[in-house]
């Protein structure tokens, strides 16, 4: 986390959670110990998780969402498959058309955000939540790690079946031989779905 601490420290000072002197002292002590300044501040209770979350949100101009006070409906939860939510530690908070509100603990993680755009095919509207609230929401809505194994196996199995079916469809040279539900499906759509499934299965 050390490489990402600078902007958080600056924002904590700007928001009044720390003085400049406290931030500089924390950074010097953290550098000497080879650890993150924000972790050090949290450990010493000079700031709390709420302040850090607020600083992250303020820096990126996004809203803080309290997952513990938000009741998420099943259709919202289903917008992000379990294995994706668990792997990337994100929680959907609302869905309006193609817009999907997503709570994340680290809005500076551009790799994760780009991957989610690609996997979910939705217009993501980022929100920030604390790591503790993300953990609690993932366990509440997607099940604890040990409880999710059977569902993950089911997700993988269903994805593999669809992938095998679509590969067979793409290789078929005569539409008359295809199941009726696939005869009018554009080949480009089939190819695109094959790519998506391969990516999803590789992530699992």
matplotlib code that plots the C-alpha trace (Angstrom):
import matplotlib.pyplot as plt

x = [0.0, 3.0, 3.2, -0.5, -0.2, 0.9, -2.4, -4.3, -2.0, -2.4, -6.2, -6.3, -4.5, -6.7, -9.9, -8.5, -8.1, -4.3, -1.9, 0.9, 3.4, 1.5, 1.5, 5.2, 6.1, 4.0, 5.6, 9.1, 8.4, 6.7, 9.6, 12.1, 10.1, 9.5, 5.7, 2.7, 2.1, -1.7, -1.4, 0.8, -1.8, -4.6, -2.5, -1.8, -5.4, -4.5, -7.1, -9.9, -11.1, -13.9, -11.4, -9.3, -12.3, -13.5, -10.1, -10.0, -13.4, -12.6, -9.5, -11.3, -14.4, -16.7, -19.2, -18.7, -21.3, -22.2, -22.8, -23.8, -26.7, -27.7, -30.1, -29.1, -31.8, -31.2, -31.4, -28.6, -26.4, -26.9, -25.3, -21.9, -21.2, -19.9, -16.5, -15.9, -17.1, -14.9, -11.8, -11.9, -13.5, -16.3, -20.0, -22.8, -25.0, -27.6, -28.5, -30.2, -30.4, -26.8, -25.4, -24.1, -23.0, -20.0, -18.5, -14.7, -12.2, -9.4, -10.5, -6.9, -6.7, -7.2, -6.3, -9.2, -11.6, -10.6, -11.1, -14.5, -15.5, -14.5, -16.1, -19.4, -20.1, -21.7, -21.3, -19.7, -20.4, -17.8, -18.5, -16.0, -16.5, -14.1, -12.3, -14.1, -17.5, -16.5, -15.6, -18.8, -21.0, -19.2, -19.8, -23.4, -24.5, -22.2, -21.4, -18.3, -15.4, -16.2, -19.9, -19.2, -17.2, -20.2, -21.7, -18.3, -18.2, -21.7, -20.7, -17.7, -19.7, -22.4, -19.9, -18.0, -21.2, -22.2, -18.6, -18.6, -22.0, -21.0, -17.7, -19.7, -22.1, -19.2, -17.6, -20.8, -20.9, -24.6, -27.3, -29.8, -27.9, -27.9, -30.5, -33.3, -32.3, -28.9, -29.9, -30.6, -27.8, -25.2, -21.8, -20.1, -22.3, -21.3, -17.6, -17.8, -19.6, -16.9, -14.2, -16.1, -16.6, -13.0, -12.0, -14.5, -13.4, -9.7, -10.5, -12.1]
y = [0.0, 2.3, 3.4, 4.6, 6.3, 9.8, 10.9, 9.5, 11.3, 14.6, 14.1, 13.3, 16.6, 18.6, 17.2, 18.0, 14.4, 15.0, 17.9, 18.3, 17.5, 14.2, 13.1, 13.8, 12.1, 9.0, 8.9, 9.1, 6.3, 4.1, 4.6, 3.6, 0.5, -0.4, -0.3, 1.8, 5.1, 4.6, 1.2, 2.8, 5.6, 3.1, 0.9, 3.9, 5.0, 8.5, 8.0, 5.4, 3.4, 5.8, 8.7, 6.7, 5.7, 9.3, 10.5, 7.9, 9.0, 12.7, 12.3, 10.5, 12.6, 9.6, 8.9, 6.9, 4.1, 2.5, -1.2, -2.1, 0.3, -0.7, -3.6, -5.0, -6.7, -10.1, -8.6, -6.2, -8.9, -11.0, -8.2, -9.4, -13.1, -14.5, -15.5, -12.0, -10.2, -12.4, -12.2, -8.5, -7.6, -5.5, -5.3, -4.1, -1.4, -0.5, -1.1, 1.4, 0.2, -0.3, 1.7, -0.4, 1.1, -0.8, -0.4, -0.9, -0.2, 1.0, 3.4, 3.8, 0.2, 1.0, -2.6, -4.0, -1.3, -1.8, -5.6, -5.1, -2.9, -5.6, -8.5, -6.9, -5.0, -2.2, 1.5, 1.4, 4.1, 3.7, 4.1, 3.6, 1.5, 0.4, -2.9, -4.2, -3.4, -5.0, -8.2, -8.2, -7.6, -10.3, -12.8, -11.7, -11.7, -14.2, -16.5, -17.2, -18.8, -22.3, -21.9, -20.7, -23.6, -25.6, -22.5, -21.7, -25.3, -24.8, -21.5, -23.1, -26.2, -24.1, -21.8, -24.8, -26.3, -23.0, -22.6, -26.1, -25.6, -22.3, -23.6, -26.4, -23.9, -21.8, -24.8, -26.0, -25.4, -25.7, -23.6, -26.4, -28.6, -26.2, -26.2, -23.8, -21.3, -20.8, -20.6, -16.9, -15.9, -13.8, -15.5, -12.3, -12.6, -16.3, -15.4, -12.6, -14.7, -17.5, -14.9, -13.7, -17.2, -18.1, -15.0, -15.7, -19.3, -18.3, -15.9, -18.8]
z = [0.0, 0.5, -3.1, -2.9, 0.5, -0.7, -2.1, 0.9, 3.3, 1.4, 1.4, 5.1, 5.8, 3.4, 5.1, 8.5, 9.8, 10.2, 10.5, 8.0, 10.8, 11.7, 8.1, 7.6, 10.8, 9.9, 6.4, 7.9, 10.4, 7.8, 5.4, 8.1, 8.9, 5.3, 5.6, 4.6, 6.3, 6.2, 7.9, 10.6, 11.2, 11.5, 13.9, 16.1, 15.8, 14.6, 11.9, 11.5, 8.5, 7.9, 7.5, 5.1, 3.0, 2.9, 1.8, -1.1, -2.2, -2.0, -4.1, -6.9, -6.7, -5.9, -3.2, 0.0, 0.4, 3.7, 2.8, 6.3, 6.0, 2.5, 1.7, -1.7, -3.8, -5.5, -9.0, -8.0, -6.5, -9.6, -11.7, -10.6, -10.6, -7.3, -8.6, -10.0, -6.8, -4.7, -6.9, -7.4, -4.0, -5.3, -4.4, -6.7, -5.0, -7.6, -11.2, -13.6, -17.2, -18.3, -15.3, -12.5, -9.1, -7.8, -4.3, -4.2, -1.5, -3.7, -6.5, -7.6, -8.8, -12.4, -13.5, -11.6, -12.8, -16.4, -16.0, -14.5, -17.4, -19.8, -17.9, -16.9, -20.1, -18.1, -17.4, -14.0, -11.5, -8.7, -5.0, -2.2, 0.9, 3.6, 3.3, 6.3, 4.8, 1.5, 3.4, 5.4, 2.3, 0.2, 3.0, 3.5, -0.1, -1.7, 1.2, 3.2, 1.3, 2.4, 1.5, -2.0, -3.3, -4.5, -6.2, -7.8, -9.2, -10.6, -12.2, -13.8, -15.0, -16.5, -18.2, -19.7, -21.0, -22.8, -24.1, -25.6, -27.2, -28.7, -30.0, -31.7, -33.2, -34.5, -36.2, -37.8, -41.6, -42.1, -40.2, -40.9, -38.6, -35.7, -32.9, -33.7, -31.0, -32.6, -36.3, -36.4, -34.0, -35.8, -35.9, -34.5, -31.4, -31.0, -31.4, -28.9, -26.3, -26.7, -25.9, -22.9, -21.5, -22.0, -20.1, -17.3, -17.0, -16.9, -14.0, -12.1]

ax = plt.figure().add_subplot(projection="3d")
ax.plot(x, y, z, "-o")
ax.set_aspect("equal")
plt.show()
